[in-house]
Amino acid sequence: METASESAEPLRDDGLALPGFEELEISGSGATALDRPLWRARTRTRVRARLDVAVRQELLWIAVIYIAARILLLVAAYVQGRFGHNPFQNELTNWDGFWYRELANKGYPAHVSYGQTTLGFFPLFPISIWAVEHVLLPLSPSHLILFSSIAGVIVSGAGGLIATILVHRLAEGWWDRDTARRATILFVLFPGAVVFSMVYSEGLLMPLALGCIYALERRRWLLAGILAGFGTAVQPVGLMLAPVCLVAAVLEIRRRGWRAREGYRSLVAPILSVTGMAGFMLFLWLWTGTPFANYIAQHHGWSESTSLLALVHVAQKLGNQVSFSHFDEPTINLNYVIGLLGAVILTIELVLVWFRRREISVPALVWTALISFLAFTSSNVPPNPRMLITAFPALIVIARYARGRWFRVIAWVNGGLFVGLSLLTFYGLTLRP
């Protein structure tokens, strides 16, 4: 674990420390002492130009496959809406998207509620929707609902692209460029990536979480703390960034020595990480009279709770629905099926992560462990595709093992499930993302 935490060194200031390239060493055999500085400057300029071209090409490749996947889902949703007589914008705002849209347009109620209200949702994603929709509204002020839906998809889509780029950068730092490309394809085509085409807050949480982990690996404590602070204002899962920052800070203090002052600068990350949640609770206290209004709405309105036997309860519920007497009218909840299958997949992925734990940074490992714990113990949100993609190191570690034909098979299966499960998510209340 300590080896992994020290494997990611801070970024170099000379601008040449990009993965896959080495800084040129200039010998003095071919230049005089007066010519050598100019020669070095020109050589560095040429290397930077080569690096800029390589980086642009890699970013273009990532953008192409990501945008192609988004277009594929949007076309599938549009076709399904046309034949299923389901409004296209409703497909993109299905499930939690309706609540986020309502929160962006109407805000929070001014009193505590024990039912299902917008108090059950964190504020930063709806604020982002509100900001973007007010840029679009002058085009047609009477289409508030339409533009708020479009705004939510824009925020999710843009955030998903940033998250995909960061997945590539992290994977390249842990392994190599070829593995990073395979990891990126898995991430883009995984069924949970449907949230980047919907009004869902993972489109904002994921780039913040990935950016925080990326900054922690490079010991950029202030940046990591700021990103984590925003992340804790997006959704409850974002609160896991606080212990991630704390573990990274403790390891840094231990690495430098408990008496070294420089190590304690890392504590800025965990301190700033809780500011988002603290600000939200302060607002709720002033607005509703209690800082726990969000918890009350989640616990009572949505019956959300944590239990070590959560998956057992899911299996029992599914078992009660299976009956040979009514297979002509199936009443099986697919969310239970997908949740249990997701638990099996996540368990396998965690085993694979364990064998590669020294190659992955400690912040990423801590994040994966915490998200997995939430997925295994949540009463309402089992390890479904959305939770599995949030625990991204467990997903992309498959790229470290799968190559050649095996990887192509996995990618095609992923792509088929990506489209098929997304259509079930878009239509009605068949399957949660």
Secondary structure, DSSP 4 states (H G I P E B T S, - for coil): -HHHHHHSPPPPTTS---TT--PPPPPSTTS-TTTHHHHHHHHHHHHHHHHHHHHHHHHHHHHHHHHHHHHHHHHHHHHHHHHHT--HHHHHTTTHHHHHHHHHHH---SS--SSS-GGGS-SHHHHHHHHHHHHHGGG-TT-HHHHHHHHHHHHHHHHHHHHHHHHHHHHHHHS-HHHHHHHHHHHHHSGGGGGGGTT-THHHHHHHHHHHHHHHHTT-HHHHHHHHHHHTTT-GGGGGHHHHHHHHHHHHHHHH-TT-TGGGGGGHHHHHHTHHHHHHHHHHHHHHS-TTHHHHIIIIIS---B-TTHHHHHHHHHHHH--TT-TTS----HHHHHHHHHHHHHHHHHHHHHHTTTTS-HHHHHHHHHHHHHHHHBSS--S-HHHHHHSHHHHHTHHHH--HHHHHHHHHHHHHHHHHHHHHHHSTTS---
